């Protein structure tokens, strides 16, 4: 993805603003998942073919994660260490999701599709955040 494509996606050409927007979008999407898992763990668990307890636990984890990413997004200049931690956590989430699907989860078909899609979205956030962090570092050097 080129710098022009990133800027168009973030609706700004300033790397600092791009980074904050991609962090905020990550927090928004993750927070929506957290709320859904917390509020509808039973029905979602049945639909996705996973246990409601697993969804509740994931909902709690995602709510805490959302708060951390939201705090970073709200900072005028998110620290590189924190952003790298988010990038690595997103990559780990995507990898563990796919490994769980292959090794121990036996979800319904919608659950399998959901697991793959959310892993791809989270990996996409990691890529966007990595690229904008690098762009920010290259403009400040």
C-alpha positions as CSV (number, residue, x, y, z in Angstrom):
1,X,0.0,0.0,0.0
2,X,1.4,3.3,-1.0
3,X,1.6,6.5,1.1
4,X,-1.1,8.0,-1.1
5,X,-3.4,5.1,-0.6
6,X,-2.8,5.2,3.2
7,X,-3.6,9.0,3.2
8,X,-6.8,8.5,1.2
9,X,-7.9,5.7,3.6
10,X,-7.2,7.8,6.7
11,X,-8.5,11.0,5.0
12,X,-5.3,12.9,5.9
13,X,-1.7,13.0,4.7
14,X,-0.2,13.7,8.1
15,X,1.3,10.5,9.5
16,X,0.5,11.4,13.1
17,X,-3.2,11.9,12.3
18,X,-3.2,8.7,10.2
19,X,-1.8,6.7,13.1
20,X,-4.3,8.1,15.6
21,X,-7.2,7.4,13.2
22,X,-6.2,3.8,12.6
23,X,-5.8,3.3,16.4
24,X,-9.2,4.8,17.0
25,X,-10.8,2.7,14.3
26,X,-9.2,-0.4,15.9
27,X,-10.6,0.6,19.3
28,X,-14.1,1.2,17.8
29,X,-14.3,-2.1,16.0
30,X,-12.8,-4.0,19.0
31,X,-15.1,-2.2,21.4
32,X,-18.1,-3.2,19.3
33,X,-17.0,-6.8,19.4
34,X,-16.5,-6.6,23.1
35,X,-20.0,-5.2,23.7
36,X,-21.6,-7.8,21.4
37,X,-19.7,-10.7,23.2
38,X,-20.7,-9.4,26.6
39,X,-24.3,-8.5,25.8
40,X,-25.2,-11.5,23.6
41,X,-22.8,-14.2,24.5
42,X,-25.6,-16.9,24.7
43,X,-27.2,-16.2,21.3
44,X,-23.9,-15.5,19.6
45,X,-22.4,-18.6,21.1
46,X,-25.1,-20.7,19.7
47,X,-25.0,-19.1,16.3
48,X,-21.2,-19.2,16.0
49,X,-21.0,-22.7,17.6
50,X,-18.7,-21.7,20.5
51,X,-19.4,-21.5,24.2
52,X,-21.0,-18.5,25.8
53,X,-18.4,-18.6,28.5
54,X,-15.6,-18.2,25.9
55,X,-17.4,-15.3,24.4
56,X,-17.9,-13.7,27.8
57,X,-14.2,-14.1,28.6
58,X,-13.2,-12.7,25.2
59,X,-15.6,-9.8,25.7
60,X,-14.0,-8.8,29.0
61,X,-10.5,-9.1,27.4
62,X,-11.5,-7.1,24.4
63,X,-13.2,-4.4,26.6
64,X,-9.9,-3.9,28.4
65,X,-7.9,-4.0,25.2
66,X,-10.2,-1.4,23.7
67,X,-9.6,0.9,26.6
68,X,-5.9,0.7,26.2
69,X,-6.0,1.2,22.4
70,X,-8.4,4.1,22.9
71,X,-6.0,5.8,25.4
72,X,-3.3,5.5,22.8
73,X,-5.5,6.9,20.1
74,X,-6.5,9.9,22.3
75,X,-2.8,10.9,22.8
76,X,-1.6,13.7,20.7
77,X,1.5,11.6,19.9
78,X,1.0,8.0,20.8
79,X,4.3,6.5,22.1
80,X,6.0,4.2,19.6
81,X,6.4,1.5,22.2
82,X,2.6,1.4,22.9
83,X,1.8,1.4,19.2
84,X,4.2,-1.5,18.6
85,X,2.6,-3.4,21.5
86,X,-0.8,-2.9,19.8
87,X,0.6,-4.1,16.4
88,X,2.1,-7.2,18.0
89,X,-1.0,-7.9,20.0
90,X,-3.1,-7.6,16.8
91,X,-0.8,-10.0,14.9
92,X,-0.9,-12.4,17.8
93,X,-4.7,-12.3,18.0
94,X,-4.9,-13.0,14.2
95,X,-2.5,-15.9,14.5
96,X,-4.1,-17.4,17.6
97,X,-7.5,-17.1,16.1
98,X,-6.5,-19.1,13.0
99,X,-4.6,-21.6,15.1
100,X,-7.6,-22.1,17.4
101,X,-9.8,-22.7,14.3
102,X,-7.4,-25.2,12.9
103,X,-6.5,-27.0,16.2
104,X,-9.2,-26.9,18.8
105,X,-12.3,-24.9,18.0
106,X,-15.2,-26.6,16.1
107,X,-17.5,-23.7,15.4
108,X,-20.5,-23.7,13.1
109,X,-19.9,-22.6,9.5
110,X,-20.8,-18.9,10.4
111,X,-18.4,-19.2,13.3
112,X,-15.6,-20.4,11.1
113,X,-16.2,-17.7,8.6
114,X,-16.4,-15.1,11.4
115,X,-13.1,-16.3,12.9
116,X,-11.3,-16.0,9.6
117,X,-12.8,-12.6,8.8
118,X,-12.0,-11.1,12.2
119,X,-8.5,-12.4,12.0
120,X,-8.0,-10.7,8.7
121,X,-9.5,-7.4,9.9
122,X,-7.2,-7.5,13.0
123,X,-4.2,-8.3,10.9
124,X,-5.2,-5.5,8.5
125,X,-5.2,-3.0,11.5
126,X,-1.7,-4.2,12.4
127,X,-0.5,-3.6,8.9
128,X,-2.0,-0.1,8.7
129,X,-0.7,0.8,12.2
130,X,2.8,-0.5,11.3
131,X,2.9,1.5,8.0
132,X,1.7,4.7,9.6
133,X,4.1,4.3,12.6
134,X,7.0,3.9,10.1
135,X,5.7,7.0,8.1
136,X,5.6,9.0,11.3
137,X,9.1,7.9,12.3
138,X,10.5,8.7,8.8
139,X,9.0,12.3,8.8
140,X,10.4,13.0,12.3
141,X,13.9,11.7,11.5
